[in-house]
Amino acid sequence: MASLMESASLFEVTISEYKQLRQCRYEVGLLKELWDMITVVESSIAAWRTTPWREINVENMELECKRFSKDIRGLDKEVRAWEAFTGLDSMVKNILTSLRAVAELQSPAIRTRHWHQLMAATGVCFTMDQETTLADLLQLNLHCFEEKVREIVDKAVKEMGMEKVLSELNSTWTGMHFHYELHHRTQVPLLRMDEELIETLEDNQVQLQNVMSSKYIAHFLDEVSSWQSKLSVADLVISIWFEVQRTWTHLESIFIGSEDIRSQLPEESRCFEGIDDDFKELVNSMHQTPNVVEATNTPGLFGKLEDIKSRLSLCEKALAEYLDTKRLAFPRFYFISSADLLDILSNGTNPHQVQKHLSKLFDNMAKMHFEADEGGNPSKAALGMHSKEDEYVPFIQACDCSGQVEIWLNRVLDTMRSTVRHEMTEAVTAYEDKPREQWLFDYPAQVALTCTQIWWTSDVNIAFARIEEGYDNSMKEYYRKQVAQLNTLISMLIGQLTPGDRQKVMTICTIDVHARDVVAKMISQKVENSQAFVWLSQLRHRWDEGDRHCFANICDAQFLYSYEYLGNTPRLVITPLTDSTSTSSLPDNSL
């Protein structure tokens, strides 16, 4: 073109501008720039392809590819229609997509099975090992299977979570052992309740249930099912074991440790001996296998425990029927726990051991005083009773505490009542023989208090009788007598008294104040008849000489005094609020 233009200028000839040639030259420049870019990209990718799988730095490669993309977008717009450009652009985009897939495949969750799944999805087979390079992965055309790769990796991550759960489960239960403590009497190693074990067992069962509900469970189904079965059996065995162990511990001291009950229930005792042998055999076998899962999953263990449990139930039923017969024989046994009753029955022939339960069977009998035998040791003949406040009351006659416990406890009950009644008989008779402040120290606090109330009722009735005879001031005279008696008691309280005597005087003083107030009320209301409601509504104790019994009357009701020993206990001050039915002056359980 330059030669022709030179010649044309010589001959002054007009020639073509050769636009195609100018365009061609321009395009060759663009083409050179494009192919330089293609060469750079292909050389970089070629270098990457030889990178071993484990050494692929996806992050750096992605940054490089993004720089390539930016440079490609910076090329002239003219080249975008060329196939070389679209090929380059497609190659960079595909390598970027593949690198994202490779990054996901580098997840630590990927296992060999996942590579096989990927090969099956892409239809390309290769060996995945240390020699594998990026080129081998790019042969899978990962840019065409981005969603499949993401799905496989997601599945792998979920499965790795399950692997972790199962690994922790295996580690936990490999090191989980039972702890034992020796039975105090037989030295048999018994399982010790372990809250951590129970809590771990429950938590792991919930974990396995959650794993089982996952849609990715397929690969671990057998292992998870196996763990579920093992822990379920362990849970059942531990639950029934503690139940059997608790019952065995409870019944062992009864059927093996108590000769009294063995003689009363010979057949059940023989049955329990068989249970005892079987249970000890299981305990020793369990003790030799300390691991929880191994021990509880011993074949046939649960069935044996169920058998022992059912046989123990029969023994418990027989024992319950036996206890009911004892309760019928001594009804106060109904008001104590079965454990206390069993302790009483197992020590039934030893009243000294039963004494600790007396306060549960009697209102205020803490212990008894026993006669000493020739060797100076306490015999089984009780001479008297002590209250919780340590007041001592001698029995009117020695009480024989030998034989079956319900029989001698009934004898104690009868002796206690006879003693209180006898003391009351003597106290009522001797009331006027000496000054009251001297008389009250001769008798137990309960007797002194009750007889004081008996004589108060009698004195008020005498005052009413004298009023009917014309002595109008008889009630006022009795009121002054009450005040004098109260002043005497107050003087005694100011003086020197033992704690027991002081409590006795204070109690009588409390009741006397109420009695004085009742008399003052009748005086203020000008009550002149013993049938007036103000008097009939009071709780009035009276002594019947014919029956030689104490009765308590209120309105038209009458109750026989029960003679239960109450000891030397304090009384609450009686106020109008607590005296709505006038029963506050009644000693607890005296009826």
C-alpha positions in Angstrom: 0.0 0.0 0.0 2.9 2.4 0.8 4.6 1.5 -2.6 1.4 2.1 -4.5 0.8 5.4 -2.8 4.3 6.5 -3.6 3.9 5.7 -7.3 0.5 7.4 -7.4 2.0 10.5 -6.0 4.6 10.6 -8.8 1.9 10.4 -11.4 -0.5 12.4 -9.4 -3.1 9.6 -9.6 -5.9 9.3 -7.0 -6.0 5.8 -5.5 -8.2 4.0 -2.8 -7.7 4.7 0.9 -7.5 0.9 1.6 -9.9 1.0 4.6 -9.9 -2.8 5.0 -6.2 -2.8 5.3 -6.3 -0.2 8.0 -9.0 -2.2 9.8 -7.0 -5.3 9.5 -4.0 -3.7 11.0 -6.1 -2.4 13.9 -7.6 -5.8 14.5 -4.2 -7.6 14.4 -3.2 -5.3 17.3 -6.3 -6.3 19.2 -5.7 -9.9 18.4 -2.1 -9.8 19.5 -3.3 -8.3 22.9 -6.0 -11.0 23.2 -3.7 -13.9 22.5 -1.1 -12.5 24.9 -3.8 -12.6 27.5 -4.8 -16.2 26.5 -1.2 -17.2 26.8 -0.8 -15.8 30.2 -4.0 -17.4 31.5 -3.3 -20.8 30.0 0.3 -20.8 31.3 -1.0 -19.9 34.8 -3.7 -22.7 34.7 -1.2 -25.1 33.3 1.1 -24.4 36.3 -1.8 -24.8 38.7 -2.8 -28.1 37.2 0.4 -29.8 38.4 -0.2 -28.6 42.0 -0.7 -31.6 44.3 -4.3 -31.9 45.7 -3.3 -31.2 49.3 -1.2 -28.1 48.4 -3.8 -26.3 46.3 -4.2 -22.8 47.6 -7.7 -22.0 46.3 -7.7 -18.5 47.8 -4.7 -17.3 45.9 -5.9 -19.0 42.7 -9.3 -17.3 43.0 -7.7 -13.9 43.5 -5.6 -14.5 40.3 -8.6 -15.6 38.3 -10.5 -12.5 39.4 -7.6 -10.4 38.2 -7.7 -12.2 34.9 -11.4 -11.5 34.7 -10.9 -7.8 35.3 -8.1 -7.7 32.7 -10.4 -9.5 30.2 -13.2 -7.0 30.8 -10.6 -4.2 30.1 -10.0 -5.5 26.5 -11.5 -3.5 23.6 -15.2 -4.1 23.0 -14.4 -5.2 19.4 -12.8 -8.4 20.6 -15.9 -9.6 22.6 -17.5 -11.0 19.4 -14.5 -13.2 18.7 -14.5 -16.9 19.6 -11.0 -16.6 21.1 -12.4 -14.0 23.6 -15.5 -16.1 24.5 -13.3 -19.1 24.9 -11.0 -17.3 27.3 -13.9 -15.8 29.3 -15.5 -19.2 29.6 -12.3 -20.8 30.6 -11.7 -18.3 33.4 -15.3 -18.5 34.6 -15.2 -22.4 34.6 -11.9 -22.5 36.5 -13.4 -20.1 39.1 -16.4 -22.3 39.5 -14.2 -25.4 39.7 -12.0 -23.7 42.3 -15.1 -23.0 44.5 -16.0 -26.7 44.2 -12.4 -27.7 45.0 -12.5 -25.4 48.1 -15.6 -27.2 49.3 -14.0 -30.6 48.6 -11.0 -29.6 50.8 -13.4 -29.8 53.8 -12.1 -32.2 56.5 -15.5 -33.8 56.4 -14.8 -35.4 53.0 -14.2 -39.1 53.2 -13.4 -41.8 50.6 -17.0 -42.6 50.2 -17.8 -39.1 49.2 -15.1 -39.2 46.4 -16.8 -42.3 45.0 -20.2 -40.5 45.1 -18.6 -37.6 43.2 -17.1 -39.9 40.6 -20.4 -41.6 40.2 -22.1 -38.2 39.7 -19.5 -37.0 37.1 -18.9 -40.3 35.4 -15.1 -39.9 35.7 -13.0 -42.4 37.7 -9.6 -41.7 39.2 -7.6 -42.7 42.2 -7.7 -40.2 45.1 -4.3 -40.3 46.8 -1.3 -38.1 47.6 -0.3 -38.0 43.9 -3.7 -36.5 42.9 -3.3 -33.0 41.3 -5.7 -30.2 40.4 -5.7 -31.5 36.8 -7.3 -34.8 38.0 -10.0 -32.8 39.7 -10.6 -30.5 36.7 -11.2 -33.6 34.6 -14.4 -34.1 36.7 -15.7 -30.9 35.0 -16.7 -29.6 38.5 -18.0 -26.4 37.0 -20.9 -28.5 35.6 -21.7 -30.2 38.9 -21.4 -27.3 41.4 -24.8 -28.1 43.0 -23.9 -31.8 43.3 -20.6 -31.0 44.9 -22.3 -28.6 47.3 -24.8 -31.3 48.2 -22.1 -34.0 48.7 -20.0 -31.6 50.9 -23.1 -30.6 52.9 -23.9 -34.2 53.5 -20.3 -34.9 54.5 -20.3 -32.0 57.0 -23.5 -33.4 58.6 -22.1 -36.9 58.6 -18.9 -35.5 60.3 -21.1 -34.1 63.1 -22.6 -37.6 63.5 -19.1 -39.1 63.5 -18.1 -36.6 66.3 -21.2 -37.5 68.3 -20.5 -41.3 68.0 -16.8 -40.8 68.7 -17.6 -38.8 71.9 -20.2 -41.4 72.8 -17.7 -44.2 72.4 -15.1 -42.3 74.4 -17.6 -41.4 77.2 -18.9 -44.9 77.7 -15.5 -46.6 77.4 -14.4 -44.7 80.5 -17.8 -44.9 82.3 -17.6 -47.3 85.3 -19.9 -48.2 88.1 -19.0 -47.1 91.6 -19.7 -49.3 94.6 -20.1 -49.1 98.4 -20.1 -52.0 100.8 -23.3 -53.1 102.5 -22.9 -52.3 106.2 -23.9 -55.8 107.4 -22.9 -58.2 104.7 -20.1 -56.3 103.0 -21.7 -57.0 99.6 -20.6 -54.4 97.0 -23.7 -52.4 96.2 -24.1 -50.0 93.3 -23.8 -46.3 94.4 -26.2 -43.9 92.9 -24.3 -41.7 90.5 -26.1 -38.6 89.3 -23.5 -37.9 86.7 -24.0 -41.4 85.2 -27.8 -41.0 85.1 -27.6 -37.5 83.6 -25.1 -38.6 80.9 -27.2 -41.6 80.0 -30.4 -39.5 79.5 -28.5 -36.8 77.5 -26.9 -39.4 75.2 -30.2 -41.1 74.6 -31.7 -37.8 73.5 -28.6 -37.2 71.3 -29.0 -40.5 69.6 -32.7 -39.8 69.0 -31.8 -36.6 67.3 -29.2 -38.3 65.1 -31.7 -41.0 64.2 -34.1 -38.4 62.9 -31.5 -36.9 60.5 -31.9 -37.6 56.7 -28.2 -38.3 56.5 -28.3 -41.2 58.9 -28.0 -43.9 56.3 -24.2 -44.5 56.6 -24.4 -44.6 60.4 -27.7 -46.4 60.8 -26.3 -49.7 62.1 -23.9 -48.0 64.6 -26.5 -45.6 65.9 -29.1 -48.4 66.3 -26.5 -50.4 68.2 -25.8 -47.6 70.6 -29.5 -46.9 71.0 -30.1 -50.5 71.9 -27.1 -50.6 74.3 -28.0 -47.4 76.2 -31.7 -48.4 76.3 -30.8 -51.7 77.9 -28.4 -49.9 80.3 -31.1 -47.5 81.3 -33.6 -50.3 81.9 -31.1 -52.5 83.8 -29.8 -49.6 86.0 -33.4 -48.6 86.8 -34.5 -52.1 87.9 -31.2 -52.8 89.5 -31.5 -49.8 92.0 -35.1 -50.8 92.6 -34.1 -54.4 93.4 -31.1 -53.3 95.4 -33.2 -50.9 97.5 -35.8 -53.6 98.2 -33.1 -56.2 98.9 -31.3 -53.9 101.3 -34.6 -53.1 103.1 -35.7 -56.8 103.4 -32.3 -58.3 104.1 -32.1 -56.8 107.6 -35.6 -58.2 108.2 -35.5 -61.7 106.7 -31.8 -62.4 107.4 -31.0 -60.1 110.2 -34.0 -60.5 112.5 -34.5 -63.9 114.1 -37.9 -62.8 115.4 -39.3 -62.2 112.0 -37.6 -65.3 110.6 -39.5 -67.3 113.1 -42.7 -65.6 112.4 -42.4 -65.9 108.6 -40.4 -69.1 108.0 -41.6 -69.8 104.5 -41.0 -66.2 103.3 -37.6 -66.2 105.0 -36.6 -69.4 103.0 -37.8 -67.7 99.8 -35.8 -64.6 100.6 -32.7 -66.7 101.2 -32.9 -68.0 97.6 -33.3 -64.4 96.4 -30.4 -63.3 98.6 -28.1 -66.0 96.9 -29.2 -65.0 93.4 -28.8 -61.3 94.1 -25.3 -61.7 95.6 -24.3 -63.8 92.6 -25.4 -61.0 90.2 -23.7 -58.4 92.3 -20.4 -60.2 92.3 -20.7 -60.8 88.5 -21.4 -57.1 87.9 -18.5 -56.1 90.2 -16.1 -58.0 88.0 -17.2 -56.1 84.9 -16.8 -52.4 85.9 -17.7 -50.9 82.5 -21.3 -49.7 82.6 -22.3 -50.7 79.0 -20.6 -54.1 79.1 -22.0 -54.9 82.6 -25.6 -53.9 81.8 -25.7 -55.6 78.4 -24.8 -59.0 79.8 -27.2 -61.5 78.1 -30.1 -62.5 80.4 -29.3 -59.9 83.1 -32.5 -57.9 82.8 -34.6 -61.1 82.9 -32.9 -62.3 86.1 -33.5 -58.9 87.7 -37.2 -59.0 86.7 -37.5 -62.5 88.3 -35.8 -61.3 91.5 -38.1 -58.2 91.6 -41.2 -60.3 91.3 -40.1 -62.7 94.0 -39.2 -59.7 96.2 -42.7 -58.3 95.7 -44.1 -61.6 97.1 -41.9 -61.2 100.2 -43.0 -57.6 100.5 -46.6 -58.6 100.3 -46.2 -61.2 102.9 -44.4 -58.8 105.1 -47.1 -56.1 104.7 -49.7 -58.7 105.7 -47.6 -59.6 108.7 -47.3 -55.9 109.7 -51.0 -55.5 109.5 -51.5 -58.4 112.0 -49.1 -56.6 114.3 -51.0 -53.3 113.8 -54.3 -55.0 114.7 -52.7 -56.4 117.8 -51.4 -53.0 118.9 -53.3 -50.2 117.0 -50.8 -47.5 117.8 -48.5 -49.1 115.2 -50.8 -47.6 112.6 -49.4 -44.2 113.4 -45.7 -44.9 112.8 -43.9 -45.6 109.6 -43.3 -49.1 108.3 -39.5 -48.6 108.7 -40.0 -47.7 112.4 -42.4 -50.7 112.9 -39.9 -53.1 111.3 -37.2 -51.8 113.5 -39.4 -52.3 116.5 -40.4 -55.8 115.4 -36.8 -56.8 114.6 -35.8 -55.8 118.2 -39.0 -56.9 119.7 -37.5 -59.2 122.3 -35.1 -56.4 123.4 -37.2 -53.7 125.1 -34.0 -51.6 125.7 -33.6 -51.2 121.9 -37.4 -50.5 121.4 -37.2 -47.6 123.9 -36.1 -45.1 121.3 -39.5 -45.5 119.6 -41.6 -45.1 122.7 -42.1 -41.3 122.1 -43.8 -42.2 118.7 -46.2 -44.7 120.4 -47.0 -42.8 123.6 -47.8 -39.1 124.0 -44.9 -38.4 126.4 -43.1 -41.5 127.4 -39.5 -41.1 126.4 -38.0 -44.2 128.1 -38.6 -46.7 130.9 -36.6 -47.6 134.0 -35.8 -51.3 134.2 -35.1 -53.4 137.3 -31.5 -54.6 137.5 -30.8 -58.4 137.5 -28.3 -60.2 139.7 -25.4 -59.1 137.5 -26.4 -55.5 137.7 -27.7 -55.4 134.1 -31.2 -54.1 133.2 -33.7 -56.9 133.1 -37.0 -56.9 131.2 -39.1 -55.7 134.1 -40.0 -52.0 133.8 -40.4 -50.2 137.1 -41.4 -46.7 135.9 -41.5 -44.3 133.0 -39.6 -41.0 132.1 -41.2 -38.2 130.2 -39.3 -36.1 127.6 -38.9 -33.5 130.3 -37.3 -36.3 132.4 -40.1 -36.5 134.9 -40.1 -39.9 136.5 -43.3 -41.8 137.5 -42.9 -45.2 139.1 -45.4 -47.9 137.9 -47.8 -49.2 140.5 -46.4 -52.7 139.7 -43.5 -53.9 137.6 -44.4 -54.4 134.0 -43.1 -57.5 132.2 -41.6 -56.5 128.9 -40.7 -60.0 127.7 -42.4 -61.9 124.8 -43.7 -60.6 121.5 -43.4 -56.8 121.3 -47.1 -56.1 120.6 -48.1 -58.0 123.7 -45.7 -56.3 126.1 -46.4 -52.9 124.6 -50.1 -53.5 125.4 -49.0 -54.4 128.9 -47.0 -51.1 129.1 -50.0 -49.2 127.9 -52.3 -50.8 130.5 -49.7 -50.3 133.2 -49.2 -46.6 132.2 -53.0 -46.0 132.4 -53.4 -47.9 135.7 -50.5 -45.9 137.2 -51.9 -42.5 136.2 -55.4 -43.6 137.4 -54.0 -44.8 140.7 -52.0 -41.6 141.2 -55.1 -39.6 140.5 -57.2 -41.6 142.9 -54.6 -41.0 145.7 -54.2 -37.3 144.8 -57.9 -36.6 144.8 -58.3 -38.2 148.2 -55.2 -36.5 149.7 -56.0 -33.0 148.3 -57.4 -31.7 151.6 -54.9 -33.5 153.9 -52.2 -30.8 153.5 -51.8 -27.4 152.0 -52.1 -27.4 148.2 -48.6 -25.9 147.7 -47.2 -28.9 149.5 -49.6 -31.5 148.1 -48.8 -30.7 144.4 -45.1 -31.8 144.9 -46.3 -35.3 146.0 -47.7 -36.3 142.5 -46.8 -36.1 138.8 -47.5 -32.8 137.1 -50.3 -34.2 135.0 -52.0 -35.6 138.1 -51.6 -32.5 140.1 -53.0 -30.4 137.3 -56.0 -32.6 136.7 -56.8 -33.0 140.4 -56.6 -29.2 140.8 -59.2 -28.9 138.0 -61.3 -31.6 139.7 -61.3 -29.7 143.0 -62.0 -26.4 141.2 -65.1 -27.9 139.8 -66.1 -29.3 143.2 -65.4 -26.0 145.0 -67.5 -24.0 142.5 -70.4 -26.5 142.8 -70.1 -26.3 146.6 -70.2 -22.5 146.3 -73.4 -22.8 144.1 -75.0 -25.1 146.7 -74.2 -22.6 149.5 -75.7 -19.8 147.4 -78.9 -21.9 147.2 -78.8 -22.3 150.9 -78.7 -18.5 151.4 -75.0 -17.8 151.6 -74.9 -15.1 148.9 -71.2 -14.3 149.3 -69.9 -17.9 149.0 -68.8 -17.4 145.4 -66.9 -14.2 146.4 -65.3 -16.0 149.3 -64.1 -18.8 146.9 -62.8 -16.1 144.6 -60.7 -14.7 147.4 -59.5 -18.2 148.2 -58.4 -18.6 144.5 -56.5 -15.3 144.6 -54.7 -16.4 147.8 -53.8 -19.7 146.2 -52.5 -17.9 143.1 -50.4 -15.6 145.3 -48.9 -18.6 147.1 -48.0 -20.1 143.7 -46.4 -16.8 142.6 -44.4 -16.6 145.8 -43.1 -20.2 145.1 -42.1 -19.2 141.6 -40.0 -16.4 142.9 -38.2 -18.8 145.2 -35.8 -21.6 144.6 -37.4 -24.5 142.5 -36.0 -27.3 140.4 -36.7 -26.9 136.6 -39.4 -29.7 136.8 -41.1 -28.2 139.8 -41.0 -24.7 138.4 -42.7 -26.0 135.2 -45.3 -27.8 137.2 -46.2 -24.7 139.3 -46.2 -22.5 136.2 -48.7 -24.8 134.5 -51.0 -25.0 137.5 -50.7 -21.2 137.8 -51.8 -20.8 134.2 -54.9 -22.9 134.6 -55.6 -21.3 138.0 -55.7 -17.8 136.3 -58.3 -19.1 133.9 -60.3 -20.7 136.7 -60.2 -17.4 138.7 -61.3 -15.5 135.6 -64.3 -17.8 135.1 -65.4 -17.3 138.7 -64.9 -13.6 138.4 -67.1 -13.6 135.3 -69.9 -15.6 137.1 -69.7 -13.1 140.0 -70.0 -10.1 137.6 -72.9 -11.7 135.9 -74.5 -12.6 139.2 -74.7 -16.3 138.3 -76.4 -18.2 141.2 -77.2 -21.5 139.7 -74.9 -24.4 138.7 -77.2 -25.0 135.7 -76.4 -21.6 134.2 -74.8 -21.8 130.7 -71.9 -19.7 131.8 -70.9 -22.5 134.1 -72.1 -25.5 132.0 -70.1 -24.2 129.0 -66.8 -24.6 130.9 -64.7 -27.8 130.7 -65.3 -29.3 134.1 -63.3 -32.3 135.5 -65.0 -34.4 138.2 -64.1 -37.5 140.1 -66.7 -40.3 140.4 -66.1 -42.1 143.7 -68.3 -45.0 142.7 -66.5 -45.8 139.4 -63.2 -44.3 140.7 -62.8 -42.6 137.4 -62.2 -39.0 136.2 -64.8 -37.6 133.8 -64.6 -34.4 131.7 -68.0 -32.5 131.2 -68.9 -29.7 128.9 -72.5 -28.7 128.5 -74.4 -32.0 128.3 -71.4 -34.0 126.9 -69.3 -36.3 129.1 -66.0 -38.0 128.4 -64.1 -40.6 130.4 -60.5 -39.5 131.1 -58.1 -41.6 129.0 -55.2 -41.6 131.6 -52.6 -41.2 128.8 -49.3 -40.1 130.5 -48.6 -36.5 129.4 -45.5 -35.6 131.3 -44.7 -32.2 132.6 -45.4 -29.9 129.7 -46.3 -26.2 129.6 -49.7 -24.8 128.8 -50.7 -21.8 126.7 -52.2 -18.9 128.4 -56.0 -19.0 128.0 -57.5 -15.9 126.4 -61.1 -15.0 125.3 -60.0 -15.9 121.7 -58.7 -19.4 122.7 -61.5 -20.0 125.1 -64.4 -19.9 122.6 -65.4 -23.5 123.6 -63.5 -23.5 126.9 -61.6 -26.6 125.8 -58.2 -24.9 126.1 -57.9 -25.9 129.7 -58.1 -29.6 128.6 -54.6 -31.1 128.7 -53.5 -32.5 125.3 -54.8 -36.0 124.7 -56.3 -36.3 128.1 -59.6 -37.5 126.6 
